């Protein structure tokens, strides 16, 4: 379980393909604090640490994960949003995030404003996921508030701190991001669909 509050940015240092799996080795200033078998969110995708060095860690993405997320687009040098799982005795500053990406979305607008940024994303609404105005959404692992929600599009507004401390600063129009929709909204949508 995560909160969507990014701890730090990592950088992809090695990519190794093995069968249908991809092993990513990522350098970060918190990798030395990880343990083997620990769950860490990478751009919002919960992955297990399988190897450690002094300043890096390695995780494995299987075919199912690669098919449902944007991790397959990572390259050497790509910046990755990192968050360790939440501690039960800590404040929940973002919202409840599972680290299970629902689908990807395409960035269709980046608008630099006077002191903030608007990002607009388009997703396939036929899968059954929905956004709600002023509700929560997780974009590349970042807990954000939905603005201007439509059937298959939504916007988010980014403050300078979030822009500077996450990989949103590298997201451009036509880039693909990971989405995890609000867990409460997913349960409500499922219940309403069963009636």
C-alpha positions as CSV (number, residue, x, y, z in Angstrom):
1,X,0.0,0.0,0.0
2,X,1.3,3.5,-0.9
3,X,0.2,7.1,-0.6
4,X,1.2,8.6,-3.9
5,X,3.7,11.0,-2.3
6,X,6.9,10.5,-4.2
7,X,10.0,10.2,-2.0
8,X,12.7,10.6,-4.7
9,X,13.6,10.3,-8.3
10,X,15.7,7.3,-9.5
11,X,17.6,6.9,-12.7
12,X,17.6,3.8,-14.9
13,X,21.2,2.5,-15.1
14,X,20.8,-1.0,-16.6
15,X,18.1,-2.8,-18.5
16,X,18.3,-6.6,-19.1
17,X,15.8,-8.6,-21.0
18,X,15.3,-12.3,-19.9
19,X,12.7,-14.1,-21.8
20,X,9.5,-12.0,-21.5
21,X,10.8,-10.3,-18.3
22,X,12.8,-7.1,-18.0
23,X,15.2,-6.4,-15.1
24,X,15.7,-2.7,-14.3
25,X,18.6,-1.5,-12.2
26,X,17.9,1.9,-10.8
27,X,20.2,4.3,-8.9
28,X,18.7,6.5,-6.2
29,X,19.5,8.1,-2.9
30,X,17.3,5.7,-1.0
31,X,18.3,2.4,-2.7
32,X,20.8,1.7,0.1
33,X,17.9,1.7,2.5
34,X,16.0,-1.0,0.7
35,X,15.9,-4.7,1.5
36,X,15.6,-7.7,-0.8
37,X,11.9,-8.7,-1.2
38,X,10.7,-5.1,-0.4
39,X,7.8,-3.6,-2.3
40,X,8.7,-0.3,-4.0
41,X,6.5,1.8,-6.3
42,X,8.2,2.7,-9.6
43,X,6.1,5.2,-11.6
44,X,3.2,3.9,-9.6
45,X,3.9,0.2,-10.3
46,X,4.5,-2.0,-7.2
47,X,7.7,-4.0,-7.9
48,X,9.8,-6.3,-5.7
49,X,13.4,-5.5,-5.0
50,X,15.4,-8.6,-6.2
51,X,19.0,-7.3,-5.9
52,X,21.0,-4.5,-4.2
53,X,24.3,-2.7,-4.6
54,X,25.5,0.3,-2.7
55,X,23.5,3.0,-4.5
56,X,21.2,0.9,-6.7
57,X,18.5,-1.7,-6.7
58,X,17.1,-4.1,-9.3
59,X,13.5,-5.0,-9.9
60,X,11.8,-7.3,-12.4
61,X,8.8,-6.5,-14.5
62,X,7.0,-9.6,-15.9
63,X,5.1,-9.7,-19.2
64,X,1.7,-9.0,-17.6
65,X,3.2,-5.8,-15.9
66,X,4.8,-4.7,-19.1
67,X,1.6,-5.1,-21.1
68,X,-0.4,-3.0,-18.7
69,X,2.0,-0.2,-17.8
70,X,4.5,2.2,-19.5
71,X,7.5,0.5,-17.9
72,X,8.5,-1.0,-21.2
73,X,9.2,2.5,-22.5
74,X,11.9,3.1,-19.9
75,X,15.4,3.7,-21.3
76,X,18.9,4.1,-19.8
77,X,18.8,7.5,-18.1
78,X,15.0,7.6,-17.7
79,X,13.9,9.2,-14.4
80,X,11.6,7.1,-12.3
81,X,9.3,8.2,-9.4
82,X,10.0,6.1,-6.3
83,X,8.0,5.5,-3.2
84,X,8.4,2.9,-0.5
85,X,5.2,1.3,1.0
86,X,3.5,3.3,3.6
87,X,4.0,2.8,7.3
88,X,0.7,2.2,9.2
89,X,1.8,4.6,12.0
90,X,2.3,7.5,9.6
91,X,0.1,10.2,8.1
92,X,-1.6,9.4,4.8
93,X,-0.7,12.6,2.9
94,X,-1.9,11.5,-0.5
95,X,-4.6,8.9,-0.9
96,X,-4.8,5.1,-0.7
97,X,-2.7,3.7,-3.6
98,X,-2.2,0.0,-4.2
99,X,0.6,0.2,-6.8
100,X,-1.5,-1.8,-9.2
101,X,-1.7,0.2,-12.4
102,X,-5.2,0.1,-14.0
103,X,-4.2,1.3,-17.5
104,X,-2.0,3.8,-19.3
105,X,-3.0,7.2,-20.7
106,X,-1.6,9.6,-23.3
107,X,-0.6,13.1,-22.4
108,X,-2.5,15.5,-24.7
109,X,-1.7,18.9,-23.2
110,X,1.1,20.4,-21.2
111,X,0.3,24.1,-20.4
112,X,2.8,26.1,-18.4
113,X,0.9,28.6,-16.4
114,X,2.2,31.5,-14.2
115,X,3.6,29.4,-11.3
116,X,2.0,26.0,-12.1
117,X,1.4,23.5,-14.9
118,X,-1.7,21.9,-16.4
119,X,-1.4,18.4,-17.7
120,X,-4.3,16.8,-19.6
121,X,-4.5,13.0,-20.1
122,X,-6.7,10.9,-22.4
123,X,-7.5,7.3,-21.5
124,X,-9.6,4.4,-22.8
125,X,-12.9,4.8,-20.9
126,X,-14.3,1.5,-22.3
127,X,-12.3,-0.4,-19.8
128,X,-14.7,0.9,-17.1
129,X,-12.5,3.3,-15.2
130,X,-13.8,6.8,-14.3
131,X,-12.5,10.0,-12.8
132,X,-14.5,12.3,-10.6
133,X,-14.1,16.1,-10.4
134,X,-11.9,16.9,-7.3
135,X,-11.3,13.2,-6.8
136,X,-8.0,11.4,-6.6
137,X,-5.9,9.9,-9.4
138,X,-2.5,8.4,-9.4
139,X,-0.4,9.4,-12.4
140,X,3.0,7.7,-12.6
141,X,2.6,7.0,-8.9
142,X,1.9,10.6,-8.0
143,X,-1.3,11.3,-5.9
144,X,-3.1,14.2,-7.7
145,X,-6.5,15.9,-7.8
146,X,-8.7,15.5,-10.8
147,X,-9.7,18.7,-12.6
148,X,-12.1,19.0,-15.5
149,X,-13.1,15.4,-15.6
150,X,-14.7,14.1,-18.8
151,X,-15.6,10.6,-20.0
152,X,-12.1,9.8,-21.3
153,X,-10.0,12.8,-20.3
154,X,-9.0,14.7,-17.2
155,X,-6.6,17.4,-16.2
156,X,-4.3,17.9,-13.2
157,X,-2.6,21.0,-12.0
158,X,1.0,20.7,-10.7
159,X,2.6,23.0,-8.2
160,X,6.4,23.8,-8.5
161,X,7.4,21.4,-5.8
162,X,5.7,18.4,-7.5
163,X,7.1,19.5,-10.9
164,X,10.7,19.7,-9.6
165,X,10.6,16.5,-7.5
166,X,8.9,14.0,-9.9
167,X,9.3,12.9,-13.5
168,X,6.3,14.9,-14.6
169,X,8.9,17.5,-15.6
170,X,9.9,15.1,-18.4
171,X,6.4,14.2,-19.6
172,X,5.5,15.8,-23.0
173,X,2.5,15.6,-25.3
174,X,2.1,12.1,-26.7
175,X,4.0,10.5,-23.8
176,X,2.4,7.5,-22.1
177,X,1.9,7.5,-18.3
178,X,0.6,5.0,-15.8
179,X,-2.8,5.5,-14.2
180,X,-4.2,4.0,-11.0
181,X,-7.8,5.1,-10.4
182,X,-9.1,5.7,-6.9
183,X,-9.8,2.4,-5.1
184,X,-13.1,3.7,-3.6
185,X,-14.3,4.9,-6.9
186,X,-13.5,1.5,-8.5
187,X,-15.5,-0.4,-5.9
188,X,-18.5,2.0,-6.3
189,X,-18.4,1.7,-10.1
190,X,-18.3,-2.1,-9.8
191,X,-21.2,-2.2,-7.4
192,X,-23.3,0.2,-9.6
193,X,-22.5,-1.9,-12.6
194,X,-23.8,-5.0,-10.9
195,X,-27.3,-3.5,-10.3
